[in-house]
Amino acid sequence: MNRIIVFALMLFCMTMQIEAQTLSEEEVTAKMYQAFELNKAGKKAEALELFLIVGENTKQQRNEGERQVYVCSQTMACQCYELLGRYQEGYLLGKSLLQGKLNDEERKDVGHLYAMNGYMYACEFIQRDEKGRADYKRGRELISEILPYSDGQVKEYAETKIPLSWYLEGADYFVMQKFEEALKAYEKALAGFQELGREKDVVSTMKWIA
């Protein structure tokens, strides 16, 4: 039974890929409108699927009109990824879009979604998983990468997460009785909190250093 299901899924994906590569201009336009209607109705997963199909058909960007449709559809896909909690995919798509041809307004919209998805994706590394593990280094790398595109609350949260990750890493080392490593992590947390002017966090970190 499992083999039959796998084969059926493979056939379905192959069919979708062929369809996505052979749609006419009218069909692409129709799917774009349908995607917007689904998105408006709150059906994000269904809308995402169509936005991605539109993107597959316009990714060559052979003229300005096709470029605009591609960028618009993929920007909307980034938004859907965020709302669906699929942050890694939204981050990767946003990063890819930023490497392409965008006007100032498009770059601003894509940059915001890239930063938002990237921040939430980074948080997944800083927060402990079900086994109590975290990858603070990877989380900090991601946040440092998206910071130039961050604004408003996203920027504020992202800036705070870097020293916070050092603080949490220091706590982990302390529990493991690796006091030298804990001290180094706490000192980096302290420097970060001081730079941001977060007095309560500075005091808390200094207590652990002491």
Secondary structure, 3 states (H helix, E strand, C coil): CHHHHHHHHHHHHHHHHHHHHHCCHHHHHHHHHHHHHHHHCCCHHHHHHHHHHHHHHHCCCCCHHHHHHHHHHHHHHHHHHHHCCCHHHHHHHHHHHHCCCCCHHHHHHHHHHHHHHHHHHHHHHHCCCCCCCCCHHHHHHHHHHHHHHCCHHHHHHHHHHHHHHHHHHHHHHHHCCCHHHHHHHHHHHHHHHHHHCCHHHHHHHHHHHC
